[in-house]
């Protein structure tokens, strides 16, 4: 360092690093898949690892760079998830041309109340659901944290419609559930759940986990399971049988400890997998094999 230049303050360094992708972890010996990622949002908001910022400057194909980085960490398959019509179309198109990617399509629970024509948007989602490499309906569900009382009716209507589409096309239902556990179960009971139900970014406690396990649902754990404040998630993970457990990033969000607050991407899945292995008392390679098998059973083969 040139001693004539002032050293970077701790606060300035923290602010700079907040936008940087973390270093790659030790790769997994047994490959797994990321059951929930948003590659489009990641590129738009954070760029790519080693890139020069949002938009993925420095690479000709930032999406492929994220997929390649994941593969190097032992994450060889991804489920790219839509949150509105445009991102669902993008997800389906990516899955069609990339053998490492499958797609899920849906209107996010917080998106549904904002739409001028919810019925038309649902028709577009259903058209996408018929495509062979679209393997899930999601993320859909209920969110009482960000949607107020005035939007709850549209949100629930949308959730019910997605359940119906999932059943018509025999595809998994991927549920966003934020502070709405009881209502999610109520709607599933009233509509009848599809054969495969995934609780994305599982956020409940041990009691809710036990009920979901009893129903045969898949519980997908994100980097939140590593947070110091998330003892309830570790309790939930500990009682989830390996054959009902999935792992995800929800990238670019929910980056696992010790990099919480920095951009997330699928290549960081090994951090969450190692935490889950420790929490569940399961051999890491055996848990990776179980998670991989769960993904193939739920979503079908990637290739």
N, C-alpha and C positions, 0 to 999 in steps of 0.2 A: 504493500500500500504506500502511496506517496504521502509522506508525513505532512506535506504542506496542505493536503486536503482535509477538511474536517471529517471526523469519524461519524458514521451514521448513528443516530440515537436509537435507543431500544424501541421507542414508540414508532419512529419512522420505519425501522426495520420490520416491525410487526405489521404495520399497515401495508408495506410493500409485499411481504410474504403472504398476506391474506388472499391475494389474487393468484398465487402461484400453486400449481399442482404439486402435491407431495412427491418425494422420491418413490421409485418403484420398490415394493416389498419383495421378499424372497418368494420366488414362484412356487406354486403348488405342484406337488409331484403327481397328483391325480387331478385331472382337469375337472372343472365345474362350469356352470353357466350362470350368468347374471339374469335373474328372473324379472328384473324391472329396471330399465334404464331409458334415459331420454337423450339420445345422441344429438339430436337437432338442437335442443336447448343447451346442452353442454357446449357445443361448438359456438353457438351464438353468445352465450354468457361468459364462457371461460376460455375458449380456444382449445388447445391440445397440449399435452405434456411436452415441454421443450419448445413450444411455440412462443410467439411474442405477444400473445394477448388474445382478447375476445375476437372471435371470427377465425381463429386458427391460422393467423398469418405465419408464413414460413413453411407451409406444406401445400402441395397441390390438391390434396384430398384429405381435409381434416377429419372427416368421418372415418375413412379407412385408417388413418393414423391412430384414432382411438380404438378401433377394432384390433389393429395390430399390437398396440400396447397391451391390451387385455390378453391376447393370445400368449404374449411373452410371459405373462404372470400366471399362466395356467387357467385362464378364463377363455375358453375356446368357442363359446356360444353365447348369444345375447338375445334377450327379448326386448325389442324396441317398442315403446308404449306411446300411443297417441293420447292427446288430451282435448282435442277438438277436431273438426273435420279436416282442416288443412294439415295438421300434424299426423293425423291418421292416414291420410292419403300419402304423405311423405313416408311414413313408416311402412306402409304396404309396398310402395315402390322400392324402397331399400331392401326389404326382405326378398322381393322378387329377383333382385339382381345379385344379392350377396348370400352365399350359402351358410355363412356363420350367423345370420340374423333371421329371426322370425318376428312377426309383428302382432301387436294387439291394438285394437281400435276402439275408440269410445269418445264420449263427451265427459270431461271431468265434472264431478259434482258441482264445483263452483262455476263451471262454464254454463251449465244448463239454464240457470235463472237469467242469464244475460242475453240469451238468444231471442231475436225477434220472431223466429220461426223454428221452434223446437222440433216440431213434427218433420219438417223438411230435413233438418240436420240428422235426425234419427234415421230417416230413409237413406241418407247418404252413408251413414255408419253401417246400416244393414247391407247395403250393396257391397261395401268393402268386406264385410264379414264373410261373404260367400267365396272370397278368394282363397286358394289353397294354402298360401303361406301366411295368411292371417290366422293365427291359432288361438286368439283370445279376445274377449270383449272386456275392455278395461283401459284406462282405469275409470270405473264407475262406482257409485255408492252414495254415501251420505257424509256431509261435513257440516256439523253445527258450529264449528269454530269460526269459519270464515263466511258462512252464509247465514244471514239473519232470518227471522221469522217470515219476512215477506217473500223469501226465495225458496222456502222449504217445500212448498207444493210442487213447484217445477222440478226441484231436485229429486224428489221422491218419484215423480212421474217418469223422469228420465231413467232412474235406477230400475224401476219396474220394466220399462221398455227394453233396457239392456239385458235384463234377466230373460225376457221372452226371446230376444234375438239369440242369446247364447244357447238356449234350449232348442230353438229351431235349427240351428246350424251345428249343434252338438260340439260346442267349443267352450273352453274354460271361461269362467267369470272371474275377473280380477277386481277386487273390491278395495276402494279407498274408504277407509272408516276413520273419521276423526271426531272423537267425542260423541260417537253415535252408536256404540256397541249394541245396546238393546234394540234400537230402531232398525239397525241392519239385520239382526236376527228376526225381528218381527216381519219385515218385508220379505225376507227369504222364506219364512214359514208361510206367509200368505200367498206368495207367488209359486212356491215350490222351487227349490234350489236346483241348478243344473248339476250334472254328474260331477263336474270338477269345479270347486270353489277355492280361490286363492285369496287369503287375507294379506294384501300388499302392505309392506312396512308395518308389520303387526305392532299394535300400540296398546294392547290390553294387558290386564294383569293375569295372574295364574288362574283365577276362576274363569275368566273369559276364554283363556287358552284351553282350559279343560273342556269347556262346552264346545268350542270349535273342533277340538280333537275328537270328541265324542261323535260329532256330526260327520266326521271324515274329511273335514276341510284341510287344505294345505296352509301352513303358517309361514310367511316369508319374512325373514328378519333382515333389517338393514343395519347400517353403521350405528344407529341409535342404541343397539344392544351393547355397545362398548362404552357408552357415556356413563360417567360416574353416578349420575342421578337416576339411572335406568335399572335399578335393582329389580323392579317389577317385571321388566322385559327378560332379564336373565332367569328369573323364576319361571316365567312362561316358557322360555326356550328349554329349560331343564326338564320340563314335563312333556315336551313335544316329542313323540316318537320320531326316530330318524326318517322313517318312511313318510312322514307328513311335514317335513321341514324343507324349506327353500331358503336361499340367500339372495340378496339384491343390493344394489347401490342406491336406487332412485336418483342417480346422477343427473345433474351436477350437485345434488344436495346431500345432506346427512353423512358427511365424510367421517369415517371412524376415527376414534382416538388412536394416536396422539395428534392427528391433523384436523381435528374438528374446526370448522370455520373456513377451511380452504376448499378449493373446488374438488369435487369427487368425480371419479370415473371408474369404469369396470375393472381396470387393472389393479384397483385397491381392494377387490374382493378378498384376497388372501388374508388381509387384516381382520375382516369380519369372520371369515371361516375359522381362523385360529382362535378367535375369541369364543365362537360357538362351540368349538371342540373342547375348550377348557371349561366352559359353562356346563356342557352336557356330560362331561367326563368320557367323551368318545375319542377314539383314535382319529387323528386328523385325516389320514388317508381313507379310513373306512367311512367317515362322515362325508368326505368329498364324493366318494363313490355312491353313497346313498342319495345325496342331493342331486347328483348327475342323473341317476336312475329315475328319481322323482320327476325331474324335468322332462325326460324322454317319455315317461308314462303319461304325464299331464298334457304336454304340448305336442307330442309326436316327434319323430326324428327331424333334426335340422337338415340333414343331407340325405 
